Amino acid sequence: MFATGSLARRIEQAEASLIAEGAAAAARRTPAGQAFALPLRGGVAAYAEPGSPLNKIAGLGFDGVPAAAELEAIERAYAERNCPVHVELPSFADPDIGRLLTRRGYELAGYENVSGLALTDAAPDRAGPPDGVTILRVGAAEAEEWLRAVTVGFGTPDVFDGLASHESFSDDVIRRAVDDMTQASGMERYLALRDGVPAGGASFRTFERVAQLCGSATLPEHRRRGVQSTLLRHRIAEAARLGCDVAVVTTQPGSKSQENVHRFGFALLYVRAILVLPNGAVH
């Protein structure tokens, strides 16, 4: 699959929408005025609660360079909450934005890979799940098991030959952030059972024919048993059935998750640079 600027814009708009909806969900359970989701040049600057992975600027880069006053207002909002400013800047973004941010004191903290699969061209995967692995669509009865599987799995990173994440989160914060994001419109959740026992979970969301495959994790004791492959296969089929033309996964460079999706035919589309303004460095 070949990445274009138009495709990158669609994917980044989907990401910004997801983060904004997650922050809105956090606002419903936190003190009034704490959480926010502020528009910024086609993207969003979001804050949920202290230490949350939802505290970021996403989708920036396709609708012009922010003015100094726009950035100052957003940087002040983060500073008032004692939070650094994290910007996820895609490699398709206007380079002037990167130059502006570095002049303002933002520092490169890491990268993440955005991989995609063209669903219109993908051949049906007729492989069945490994023996003993089944997939359930999550309802009220499975919600707690799903949340536990995703939270514990995410909080126990797999071993891989790549860059470590530039940040870490507490189990409680991960749990609440995952729960907030599952309230986004169109989010579907799936629980994987292995021999009848919860082994992993995953979710996906559709936005303007983009299928965002997210919230994916396997409990450590069930890894290397085909759980993630089965969850991935199931979500790809569902996304195609719903009329999406591309499935997207965001991973750490060189991670086991990236290796898994590339086995299914995903291609690296572009990279996001993570730029961080340390707390207290507001202009």
C-alpha positions as CSV (number, residue, x, y, z in Angstrom):
1,M,0.0,0.0,0.0
2,F,1.3,3.5,-0.9
3,A,0.7,6.4,1.4
4,T,-0.4,9.8,0.0
5,G,-1.0,13.1,1.7
6,S,-4.7,12.7,1.3
7,L,-4.7,9.3,3.0
8,A,-2.5,10.7,5.8
9,R,-4.9,13.6,6.4
10,R,-7.8,11.1,6.7
11,I,-5.9,8.9,9.2
12,E,-4.9,11.9,11.2
13,Q,-8.4,13.3,11.3
14,A,-9.6,9.9,12.5
15,E,-7.0,10.0,15.3
16,A,-7.8,13.5,16.3
17,S,-11.5,12.6,16.5
18,L,-10.8,9.5,18.7
19,I,-8.6,11.6,21.1
20,A,-11.2,14.3,21.3
21,E,-14.0,11.9,22.1
22,G,-11.8,10.2,24.7
23,A,-11.2,13.5,26.4
24,A,-14.9,14.3,26.3
25,A,-15.6,11.0,28.0
26,A,-13.0,11.9,30.7
27,A,-14.7,15.3,31.2
28,R,-17.9,13.5,32.2
29,R,-16.2,11.7,35.1
30,T,-13.6,14.3,36.3
31,P,-14.1,17.7,38.0
32,A,-15.6,20.4,35.9
33,G,-13.1,22.3,33.9
34,Q,-10.3,19.8,34.2
35,A,-10.5,17.9,30.9
36,F,-10.5,19.7,27.5
37,A,-10.4,19.1,23.8
38,L,-9.4,22.3,21.9
39,P,-9.4,22.5,18.1
40,L,-6.0,23.4,16.6
41,R,-5.6,23.7,12.8
42,G,-7.5,20.6,11.9
43,G,-6.2,18.7,14.9
44,V,-7.0,18.6,18.6
45,A,-5.2,19.5,21.8
46,A,-6.6,17.2,24.5
47,Y,-6.2,16.7,28.2
48,A,-8.0,14.1,30.3
49,E,-6.4,13.8,33.7
50,P,-2.9,13.7,35.2
51,G,-0.6,11.2,33.5
52,S,-3.1,10.1,30.8
53,P,-2.0,8.9,27.4
54,L,-4.9,11.1,26.0
55,N,-2.9,14.2,27.0
56,K,-1.6,15.1,23.6
57,I,-1.9,17.2,20.4
58,A,-3.0,15.0,17.5
59,G,-4.0,15.6,13.9
60,L,-1.8,18.7,13.4
61,G,-0.1,19.4,10.2
62,F,-2.6,19.7,7.3
63,D,-4.4,23.0,7.8
64,G,-1.7,25.6,8.2
65,V,0.9,26.6,10.7
66,P,-0.5,27.6,14.1
67,A,0.0,31.2,15.0
68,A,2.0,32.0,18.1
69,A,-1.1,33.1,20.0
70,E,-2.8,29.8,19.3
71,L,0.1,27.8,20.6
72,E,0.5,30.1,23.6
73,A,-3.1,29.6,24.7
74,I,-2.8,25.8,24.4
75,E,0.6,25.6,26.1
76,R,-0.9,27.7,29.0
77,A,-3.8,25.3,29.3
78,Y,-1.4,22.4,29.7
79,A,0.9,24.3,32.1
80,E,-2.1,25.2,34.3
81,R,-2.6,21.4,34.7
82,N,1.1,20.8,35.4
83,C,1.3,18.8,32.2
84,P,4.0,18.8,29.4
85,V,2.8,19.4,25.9
86,H,3.0,16.2,23.7
87,V,2.7,16.7,19.9
88,E,2.4,13.7,17.6
89,L,3.6,15.2,14.3
90,P,3.2,13.0,11.2
91,S,5.9,13.0,8.5
92,F,3.4,14.4,6.0
93,A,2.9,17.5,8.1
94,D,4.0,20.9,6.9
95,P,7.7,21.1,7.9
96,D,7.3,24.7,9.1
97,I,5.3,23.3,12.0
98,G,8.3,21.2,13.2
99,R,10.6,24.2,12.8
100,L,8.2,26.4,14.8
101,L,7.9,23.9,17.6
102,T,11.6,23.3,18.0
103,R,12.2,27.1,18.1
104,R,9.6,27.2,20.9
105,G,11.6,24.6,22.9
106,Y,9.9,21.4,22.0
107,E,12.3,18.4,22.1
108,L,12.2,15.2,20.1
109,A,11.2,12.4,22.5
110,G,10.5,9.4,20.1
111,Y,8.6,8.0,17.2
112,E,5.6,5.8,16.4
113,N,4.8,4.0,13.2
114,V,1.5,4.2,11.3
115,S,0.9,1.1,9.2
116,G,-2.0,0.4,6.9
117,L,-3.7,-2.3,4.8
118,A,-5.9,-1.5,1.8
119,L,-9.0,-3.4,2.4
120,T,-10.3,-3.0,-1.1
121,D,-7.3,-5.0,-2.4
122,A,-6.8,-7.4,0.5
123,A,-7.4,-11.1,-0.3
124,P,-9.8,-12.8,2.1
125,D,-7.8,-14.6,4.9
126,R,-9.4,-18.0,5.1
127,A,-7.2,-19.3,7.9
128,G,-9.2,-20.3,10.9
129,P,-8.2,-19.5,14.5
130,P,-5.8,-21.8,16.4
131,D,-7.4,-24.6,18.3
132,G,-9.0,-23.4,21.5
133,V,-9.1,-19.6,20.5
134,T,-12.5,-18.0,20.1
135,I,-13.6,-14.4,19.7
136,L,-16.5,-12.8,21.4
137,R,-18.0,-9.4,20.7
138,V,-18.0,-7.5,24.0
139,G,-21.3,-6.7,25.7
140,A,-22.1,-5.7,29.3
141,A,-21.3,-9.2,30.6
142,E,-17.8,-9.2,29.0
143,A,-16.9,-5.6,29.6
144,E,-14.9,-6.0,32.8
145,E,-12.9,-9.0,31.5
146,W,-12.1,-7.2,28.3
147,L,-10.9,-4.1,30.2
148,R,-8.7,-6.2,32.5
149,A,-7.2,-8.1,29.6
150,V,-6.4,-4.9,27.7
151,T,-5.1,-3.0,30.7
152,V,-2.9,-5.8,32.0
153,G,-1.6,-6.7,28.5
154,F,-0.8,-3.1,27.7
155,G,0.9,-2.6,31.0
156,T,3.2,-5.6,30.4
157,P,5.1,-4.7,27.2
158,D,6.3,-7.5,25.0
159,V,10.0,-8.0,24.4
160,F,11.1,-6.6,21.0
161,D,14.2,-5.3,19.1
162,G,13.3,-1.7,18.8
163,L,12.9,1.6,20.7
164,A,11.3,1.6,24.1
165,S,8.3,3.9,24.6
166,H,9.2,7.5,25.6
167,E,6.6,7.4,28.4
168,S,4.9,5.0,30.8
169,F,1.6,5.0,32.6
170,S,0.1,3.6,35.8
171,D,-2.3,0.7,35.5
172,D,-5.2,2.8,36.9
173,V,-4.6,5.6,34.4
174,I,-4.3,3.1,31.5
175,R,-7.6,1.5,32.6
176,R,-9.5,4.8,32.7
177,A,-8.0,6.0,29.4
178,V,-8.9,2.7,27.7
179,D,-12.4,3.0,29.1
180,D,-12.7,6.6,28.0
181,M,-11.7,5.7,24.4
182,T,-14.1,2.8,24.2
183,Q,-16.9,5.3,24.6
184,A,-15.9,6.9,21.2
185,S,-18.6,6.6,18.5
186,G,-18.4,3.4,16.5
187,M,-16.0,1.6,18.8
188,E,-16.3,-2.2,18.7
189,R,-14.7,-4.4,21.3
190,Y,-13.7,-8.1,21.1
191,L,-12.5,-10.5,23.8
192,A,-10.3,-13.4,22.9
193,L,-10.8,-16.6,24.8
194,R,-8.2,-19.4,24.9
195,D,-9.6,-22.7,26.1
196,G,-12.5,-20.7,27.6
197,V,-10.3,-18.3,29.6
198,P,-9.9,-14.6,28.7
199,A,-6.6,-14.2,26.9
200,G,-6.6,-10.9,25.2
201,G,-8.7,-8.0,23.9
202,A,-8.9,-5.6,21.0
203,S,-11.1,-2.9,19.6
204,F,-11.6,-1.0,16.4
205,R,-13.4,2.2,15.3
206,T,-14.5,3.5,11.9
207,F,-14.2,7.1,10.8
208,E,-14.8,8.1,7.2
209,R,-13.9,4.6,5.9
210,V,-10.8,4.4,8.0
211,A,-10.7,1.5,10.4
212,Q,-8.6,2.3,13.5
213,L,-7.4,-1.0,15.0
214,C,-6.6,-0.1,18.6
215,G,-6.8,-1.2,22.2
216,S,-5.1,-4.5,21.4
217,A,-3.3,-6.5,24.0
218,T,-2.7,-10.1,25.1
219,L,-2.2,-11.3,28.7
220,P,1.5,-12.4,29.1
221,E,0.7,-16.1,29.8
222,H,-1.3,-16.4,26.5
223,R,1.3,-14.8,24.2
224,R,2.7,-16.7,21.2
225,R,-0.5,-18.7,20.9
226,G,-2.2,-16.9,18.0
227,V,-4.4,-14.7,20.1
228,Q,-3.4,-11.4,18.5
229,S,-3.4,-12.8,15.0
230,T,-7.0,-14.1,15.5
231,L,-8.1,-10.7,16.9
232,L,-6.5,-8.9,14.0
233,R,-8.0,-11.3,11.4
234,H,-11.5,-10.8,12.9
235,R,-11.3,-7.0,12.9
236,I,-10.0,-6.8,9.3
237,A,-12.9,-8.9,8.2
238,E,-15.4,-6.7,10.1
239,A,-13.8,-3.5,8.8
240,A,-14.1,-4.7,5.2
241,R,-17.7,-5.8,5.8
242,L,-18.5,-2.3,7.0
243,G,-17.2,-0.7,3.9
244,C,-13.9,0.7,5.1
245,D,-11.1,1.0,2.5
246,V,-8.1,1.1,4.8
247,A,-7.2,-0.5,8.2
248,V,-4.7,1.4,10.3
249,V,-2.5,0.3,13.3
250,T,-0.1,2.5,15.3
251,T,2.8,0.7,16.9
252,Q,6.2,1.3,18.5
253,P,9.0,0.9,15.9
254,G,10.3,-2.6,15.8
255,S,7.6,-3.9,18.2
256,K,6.0,-7.4,18.2
257,S,2.7,-5.7,17.3
258,Q,4.3,-4.2,14.2
259,E,5.7,-7.5,13.2
260,N,2.3,-9.2,13.6
261,V,0.4,-6.7,11.4
262,H,3.1,-6.7,8.7
263,R,2.7,-10.5,8.5
264,F,-0.9,-9.7,7.5
265,G,0.2,-7.5,4.6
266,F,0.2,-4.1,6.4
267,A,2.8,-1.6,5.1
268,L,4.5,1.2,6.9
269,L,2.7,4.4,5.7
270,Y,4.4,7.1,7.7
271,V,6.0,8.0,11.0
272,R,4.9,10.3,13.7
273,A,7.6,12.3,15.6
274,I,6.8,12.8,19.2
275,L,7.8,16.4,20.2
276,V,7.5,17.4,23.9
277,L,7.5,20.8,25.5
278,P,8.6,20.2,29.2
279,N,6.2,21.5,31.8
280,G,7.1,25.1,32.8
281,A,8.7,25.9,29.4
282,V,5.7,28.0,28.2
283,H,6.7,31.1,26.3
